[in-house]
Amino acid sequence: MATARTIRRFTDEPVDDATLARCLEAATWPPSGANAQAWRFIVLRAAEQRAVVAKAAAQALAVIEPVYGMSRPAADDT
């Protein structure tokens, strides 16, 4: 996570607490607006919770993507 890299594919394997803690720590390293670093993280371990957030994110992206001319990789893009 110390290098800039785009991740577009994920696994459904659980993440152990130590790895999660390292990832959340690394997520605080980049600068924030006004250097405020007002970090707040919510960890959703239940698939049902993630599904609710994913649905809301998909709806938001459906609105945002055409505004900014964004496109996604095809579903069958490997």
N, C-alpha and C positions, 0 to 999 in steps of 0.2 A: 504493500500500500504506500510505500515511500515514493513510488513513481507514478506519474499520471498515466492511467490506462483506462480504457472504456470496457466495461463488462456488460455484455448483453445476454448472457446465458447463465442460468443459476441452477443449482441442484436443490432437491428437497431434503437433503441430508441435514440432520440437526447440527447446530454449532455448539461446541462445548463452551462453558462459561469463561475459561481462560482465553480462548480465541476471540470470543465476543468482546471481552474486556480490552484486548489488544486492538481490535478493530475500532472500538469506540474511542479509545485513547488517540489513535491515529486520525480519527475523524475530527479531532479538536485541533490538529496542527495547522491547517490552513488559516489564513487571516479571515476575519469577518468584517462586515460593514462597520465603520468607525472603530475598528479593533475592539469591539465590545465583547466578543467571545461569550455571548449569552447562550451557550449550548444547552439544548434539551433533547434528550433521546427517549424514544419509546420503543421497547423491544416487544414485539408481538410473537409469541411462541406458538400460539394456537392457529391452526390453519384457517379456522372460521374467522378469526380477527383479521388475518392477512387478506382473506377474500374480500372483506368489507372495504378495507383500505385500497385493495387493487381495483375494485369496481369504481370507487370514487376517483382514483387516479386515472383510470381509463376514460371516465366521463370528462375529466378536466383536460386530458390530452386531446380528446376529440374536438374540444373547443379551441385549444391553443395551437395545435399543429397547423391548421390551415392559415391561421393568422400570421404565423412565423414561417410558413412554407416548409415545415418540417416533414421528413419522411422516415419510415422505419424499414428495417430489413424485412424481406419477405418471410413468411412463416416457415417456409421450407429452406431458408438460407442456412447452410451449415458451415 
